[in-house]
Amino acid sequence: TWTMLNIVEEQVERVRAQVGDKRVICALSGGVDSAVAGALVQRAVGEQLTCVFVDHGLLRKGEAEQVEKDFVAATGAVLKIVDAQDRFLGALAGVHDPEEKRAIIGREFIRVFEQAAREVVAESGSGGEEVRYLVQGTLYPDVVESGGGSGAANIKSHHNVGGLPEDLRFTLVEPLRELFKDEVRKVGEELGLPVDMVWRQPFPGPGLAIRIIGDVTRERLEILRAADGIAREELSRAGLDRDIWQCPVVLLADVRSVGVQGDGRTYGHPVVLRPVSSEDAMTADWSRVPYEVLATISNRITNEVREINRVTLDVTSKPPGTIEWE
Ligand code: XMP
C-alpha cells in the first residue's frame, strides 16, 4: 500500500544516511521483527549487509528452511548460516530447570554470534574497522517500555544480541523503532517476505527447549517438532491462525502412560495443546477450539507420531497459568 511503501522508502533513506558505506550485520532469529528489519536494511545497503542465522536446532518444523531459503530468495540478502545444533544440545544435555535452559541458550547464542561476527569482520578484510553496525528489530512498544533510550546493544530478551565484548561494539540500526507489530507485518509484506514468516505467531526465543518438560534431546525435539507441525497445520487449515494468539504444544517427556496403538500396547508420552487467545500475552484465555479440529489434531498426532499416545488440552487461563509451561 501507499503508506507502507512510504515507510519503507523513508527508512531505506535513513539507513543509508546512517551507515554510509560501512558494513552491517544482522542476526536473524526466524521471527518477524528481525526478518523485516534485515530485509529493510538489505533493501537500503544491499551487500554491505551480512545476515547471520544461528541454527540452534530448537526451531519448529520448516522454520530454519524458511530463513535459509525463502528469506534469501525474497530479499537477495547475503546470509551466513551457523549450524550450532550440536553445541546447543551439548550444553543443554541433562538440564531440566527452565531458567537454566534459558540461561544456557542465551549464553551460547552470544558466544556463537560473537564468533560469527568476528568471521564476518575478518572476511570483510579491513581488520574490523568496517563492520560497525548491528541491525535490531526493536519496535515502538519496546522503545516505550525501555524508556526511549537508544544506542548501546543491550538485551531485550536472551535471543537478542547483547553483552558483546568491547572490540565488537556495534552501533544499532533500528529501522522499526517507530512501528507497531501490525505495521511491521505490513512492511514485511511490502518487502515481499514469505507470508508464513510475516504472520508467524509469537514464538519464544528459547524455542522448543522450553516446551519439552524434562531434558532436551535430539529425539525429543524430533517428536515435539512433528506433533507441533501437525497442530499448526490443522489450526491453519481450520482458519484459526488469527483468532489464536499462539498454541504451544508441550511434550511431557518424563511422563509415560499406557495406550493401545496399532497392534498393541504402548507406553508413550503425552502432549498438551495450549491454544490461547490474548491481546498482549500479559493475560490470556484458553481458546475454544472447535471439537472437530481438536479431534483431527489428536487423531493425526497419535497416528503419525508413534512415541505419543495421548493428546490433552490445557483449559487454564493466564493468570493463573502462564502461556508456556516453562
Ligand atoms: P508466558 O509463558 O510468560 O509467556 O505467559 C508470555 C509470552 O512470552 C513468550 N515467552 C518468551 N519469549 N523468550 C521469549 O522470547 C522467553 O524466554 C519466553 N518465555 C515466554 C511466550 O511464548 C508468550 O508469547
Boltz pocket constraint, residues with backbone or C-beta under 6 A from the ligand:
constraints:
  - pocket:
      binder: B
      contacts: [[A, 102], [A, 157], [A, 158], [A, 159], [A, 202], [A, 203], [A, 204], [A, 205], [A, 206], [A, 246], [A, 281], [A, 282], [A, 318], [A, 321], [A, 322], [A, 323], [A, 324], [A, 325], [A, 326]]
      max_distance: 6.0
